[in-house]
Amino acid sequence: MPTREGYQIPADTVFTIDVSGSMTKIDPGAGRSRIALLVDALNEAIGILQDANPLNRVSVVAYGGVSGGYARVQKVLDLGRYAPNGGGNFFTLASSGDSVNVNATVKEQ
């Protein structure tokens, strides 16, 4: 973490996540879907960043293919600080077939 004369410089981090249909495939090494692994990593990364400095902020943007040749891009979280839900996570996963939704379950601090 960069510092300046005893002061930690805050960092703004934007996560760009893939929520295309291919993310529903099971990772052979982990036995879980790619998107489930991504959600676990995202929850952990946001927690680490926010714990590292009380001024660090995060944002999340999702992208994924949509039928008809148009790409979907969606802001999931505005740049800010967030508290985890009752289960200690910032995100949950909802998927069915080849459709994937990553849901923010956080509250602003």
C-alpha positions in Angstrom: 0.0 0.0 0.0 1.5 3.4 -1.0 2.3 5.7 1.9 3.3 9.3 2.3 4.9 10.4 5.5 2.9 7.9 7.7 -0.3 8.4 5.7 -1.7 5.5 3.7 -2.8 6.8 0.3 -6.3 5.5 -0.5 -6.9 3.3 -3.6 -10.0 3.2 -5.8 -10.3 -0.3 -7.4 -12.8 -1.2 -10.2 -13.4 -4.9 -10.7 -14.6 -6.0 -14.2 -16.2 -9.4 -14.0 -17.3 -11.8 -16.7 -20.8 -13.0 -16.3 -21.2 -14.6 -19.7 -22.8 -18.1 -20.2 -19.4 -19.7 -20.3 -18.9 -18.9 -16.7 -21.5 -21.5 -15.7 -19.1 -24.3 -16.8 -17.7 -26.4 -14.1 -14.0 -26.0 -13.4 -12.6 -29.5 -13.4 -10.0 -28.8 -10.8 -12.4 -27.2 -8.3 -15.6 -29.1 -9.1 -17.5 -25.8 -9.0 -18.6 -23.3 -11.7 -16.2 -20.6 -12.8 -18.7 -17.9 -11.7 -18.9 -19.4 -8.2 -15.1 -19.3 -7.9 -15.1 -15.7 -9.2 -17.7 -14.6 -6.6 -15.7 -16.2 -3.8 -12.5 -14.4 -5.0 -14.4 -11.1 -5.4 -15.8 -11.3 -1.9 -12.4 -12.0 -0.5 -10.7 -9.2 -2.6 -13.2 -6.6 -1.6 -12.8 -7.5 2.1 -9.0 -7.3 1.9 -9.0 -4.0 0.1 -11.4 -2.4 2.5 -9.6 -3.8 5.6 -6.3 -2.5 4.3 -7.3 1.2 4.4 -10.6 2.8 5.7 -10.5 5.2 2.7 -10.1 2.5 0.0 -13.2 2.3 -2.3 -14.4 -0.4 -4.8 -16.6 -0.6 -7.8 -17.8 -3.6 -9.8 -18.8 -3.7 -13.5 -20.1 -6.9 -15.1 -20.0 -7.8 -18.8 -21.2 -10.8 -20.7 -22.5 -11.9 -24.1 -26.2 -11.6 -24.9 -28.0 -13.2 -27.8 -28.4 -11.1 -30.9 -24.7 -10.1 -31.0 -24.9 -7.3 -28.4 -22.6 -7.3 -25.4 -24.1 -6.6 -22.0 -22.2 -4.2 -19.7 -23.7 -3.4 -16.3 -22.6 -1.4 -13.3 -23.1 -3.6 -10.3 -21.7 -1.4 -7.5 -21.0 2.4 -7.6 -17.6 3.4 -6.4 -17.8 3.4 -2.6 -17.3 1.5 0.6 -19.5 -1.4 1.5 -20.4 -3.6 4.4 -21.0 -7.4 3.9 -24.4 -9.0 4.2 -25.4 -11.1 7.2 -23.4 -14.0 5.8 -20.2 -12.0 5.5 -20.3 -11.8 1.7 -20.6 -8.8 -0.6 -22.0 -10.8 -3.4 -24.2 -13.8 -4.0 -24.6 -15.8 -7.2 -27.8 -16.7 -9.0 -27.4 -18.9 -12.1 -29.7 -21.1 -14.2 -28.7 -22.9 -17.3 -26.5 -20.6 -19.3 -27.7 -17.4 -17.6 -25.6 -15.9 -14.8 -26.5 -13.1 -12.4 -24.1 -11.8 -9.7 -26.1 -9.9 -7.1 -24.7 -7.2 -4.8 -26.0 -8.0 -1.3 -24.0 -5.3 0.4 -24.9 -2.1 2.2 -23.1 1.2 2.0 -21.0 2.1 5.0 
